[in-house]
Amino acid sequence: MDVDAMLENYAYPETTPWLRANMIATLDGAIQYKGNTGAIGYRGDWELMRRLRSLADVVIMGATTVREYDDFPESAPPLAIVSRSLNLDFDGPIFARTRHRPIVITCEGAPRETRRLAEQRAEVIVCGAESADIGKALTELAGRGYKRQLCEGGPVVLAEVAAAGWLHELCLTLSPTITAGDAARILNGPVIDMQSMELCHAIQDGNYLFLRYRIAQG
Ligand SMILES: NC(=O)c1ccc[n+]([C@@H]2O[C@H](COP(=O)([O-])OP(=O)(O)OC[C@H]3O[C@@H](n4cnc5c(N)ncnc54)[C@H](OP(=O)(O)O)[C@@H]3O)[C@@H](O)[C@H]2O)c1
């Protein structure tokens, strides 16, 4: 797969802020197999993920996903982590990144002591009482210059992004696998008003399919 050639199809639009989500799912809609997201992917989608980061001003992830990966490359743009508990490894590699300070998006209800620790290690955005208001947080990020946004999930955070009307584009890798079971879908939250999307492209790499949809106009 020629990712450089592919990347020409992923330019952000002139109109920003713009939030792109990048996710992978099996043919029957599962985000992972037996708790392992890597199991449904391959080198090509990891490479695309890495390159999509290079086009963005900020990468947004839910704390559960961050706790699972617990690393983020130094070369990538700032990572914005959504968390209420602030149960994050502030001494780990993500907060040791020197090129870009991480951003923590949280709420008033977060534990006070941990919030002070977070403020020493990250830019902290507090919006919302018992949980972060995702729409306000994304507006705040845009106001700070992070206008080309990339959300890499997980599904709980992505459902909140969509509910807030911020899911402008969805890049979905279709994994040529079926798994059944009870794995989440790529959006995991209460039902929202149905949103129509337009297909921008479908790129095939072997049995994998890279789909890019944007919010339908009008
Ligand atoms: N297939 C894919 O493309 C893909 C992509 C990404 C992730 N994944 C998989 O998805 C799984 C995790 O996804 P997930 O949906 O369970 O979790 P998630 O979205 O990654 O994170 C959920 C966590 O984010 C925080 N959070 C969410 N909304 C919040 C709000 N409004 N205010 C404050 N905090 C908020 C909470 O963190 P605290 O608990 O810290 O309060 C919550 O527990 C992992 O297994 C990962 O591998 C798959």
The ligand as an ORCA input file, in Angstrom:
! r2SCAN-3c Opt
* xyz 0 1
  N     -11.580     -0.181     16.704
  C     -11.121      1.033     16.887
  O     -10.940      1.799     15.931
  C     -10.805      1.529     18.283
  C     -10.408      2.846     18.455
  C     -10.120      3.298     19.742
  C     -10.260      2.442     20.814
  N     -10.634      1.171     20.614
  C     -10.821      0.258     21.752
  O     -11.891      0.766     22.515
  C     -11.698      0.410     23.882
  C     -11.928      1.636     24.767
  O     -13.019      2.362     24.316
  P     -14.173      2.907     25.275
  O     -15.230      3.398     24.358
  O     -14.505      1.881     26.297
  O     -13.478      4.084     26.062
  P     -12.858      5.491     25.612
  O     -13.848      6.257     24.792
  O     -11.502      5.302     25.065
  O     -12.689      6.184     27.041
  C     -13.785      6.290     27.919
  C     -13.310      7.086     29.081
  O     -13.133      8.453     28.671
  C     -13.507      9.309     29.729
  N     -14.676     10.062     29.327
  C     -15.528      9.812     28.300
  N     -16.441     10.785     28.219
  C     -16.165     11.662     29.203
  C     -16.737     12.889     29.619
  N     -17.796     13.425     28.986
  N     -16.190     13.523     30.670
  C     -15.102     13.029     31.309
  N     -14.519     11.871     30.954
  C     -15.043     11.205     29.915
  C     -13.761      8.447     30.933
  O     -12.481      8.284     31.512
  P     -12.194      7.999     33.063
  O     -12.570      6.571     33.251
  O     -10.732      8.258     33.223
  O     -13.042      8.958     33.841
  C     -14.247      7.174     30.285
  O     -14.123      6.057     31.118
  C     -10.268     -0.081     24.003
  O     -10.297     -1.466     24.173
  C      -9.633      0.264     22.669
  O      -8.685     -0.677     22.238
  C     -10.935      0.690     19.377
*
